[in-house]
Amino acid sequence: MVWTEASRILFEGGSAMPRLHIRPDDVRVEIEANETVLAASRRAGIPHARLCGGEGRCSTCRVVVTEGLDACAPRTSTEQAMADRLGFPESMRLACQLRVRGDVSLRRLVLDADDLLLASQLAPDAAGARVGEERPFAILFTDLRGFTSFS
């Protein structure tokens, strides 16, 4: 595990505060001990989506950690249940559950009303709504000799 100097000082009980770099807003904010990424983001004035009020039940506050994944605390049981249900990779986290020990860069995924509508498939009134589905399909291409001149 690679630690920044600020992470090492904090981990050893020092006073350095880790910093978040939040994209696409390009905002940098210090995060207090035991503060969630969502709370720090909201404190910085970022309109971070949170349909369930930060309880880890909706996934609209999700972020992708682009740097510093090793400085993130392990997932809470609430976050792990959501990650298992939706198939999140390790780098995708719920901001309302995520706490960090060092500097972290992340990207918000739900940015506006259109994103919120797409991300709200877990809302209580969505009852089984799906954003999309996977289907097998085949594409057939044929080339007939001389067809171009014929047509």
C-alpha positions, -999 to +999 in steps of 0.1 A: +000+000+000+013+034-009+005+062+015+009+100+010+026+119+038-007+133+048-022+098+050+007+086+071+004+115+096-034+110+099-031+072+103-005+077+130-028+101+149-015+134+135-035+164+125-031+164+087-065+162+070-069+142+038-081+160+007-107+151-018-104+161-055-140+159-068-146+158-105-161+169-128-165+199-105-127+202-101-132+210-064-106+202-037-118+199-001-103+187+031-122+159+047-125+157+085-119+126+105-148+101+102-167+124+078-182+108+047-173+118+012-210+129+007-209+151+038-176+167+027-189+172-008-221+188+004-201+210+028-181+222-002-213+233-019-214+205-045-250+195-054-243+158-047-274+136-054-287+115-025-323+103-030-323+083+003-308+111+023-274+094+027-286+061+041-270+038+014-303+026+000-305+043-034-270+045-050-275+080-065-245+093-045-221+068-062-187+079-072-158+063-090-125+066-071-099+074-098-069+078-074-062+068-039-084+036-037-060+022-011-067+052+012-105+043+013-119+025+042-135-009+034-171-010+024-197-009+052-222-038+052-248-015+037-225-004+009-214-040+003-250-052-001-256-024-027-224-032-045-233-069-047-268-061-058-257-038-086-223-054-095-201-024-086-164-027-093-141-020-064-135+016-076-173+024-075-183+035-040-213+051-023-203+086-012-227+084+018-208+054+032-173+061+021-147+074+046-111+080+036-077+080+054-057+098+028-059+119-004-085+106-029-096+117-064-131+108-074-157+114-100-194+120-093-216+099-116-250+114-110-247+150-121-280+164-132-318+158-134-314+134-164-288+114-145-310+113-115-339+100-135-317+072-149-301+064-115-334+062-096-343+027-107-339+017-070-364+043-057-394+027-039-418+039-066-397+024-094-408-011-085-387-032-109-381-005-135-350-012-156-328+013-174-318-013-200-311-049-206-286-072-223-297-092-253-278-113-277-280-103-313-264-110-347-256-088-376-256-102-411-237-086-439-238-098-475-221-085-505-234-095-539-209-094-568-219-068-593-248-054-572-234-018-572-235-016-610-268-034-612-285-009-588 
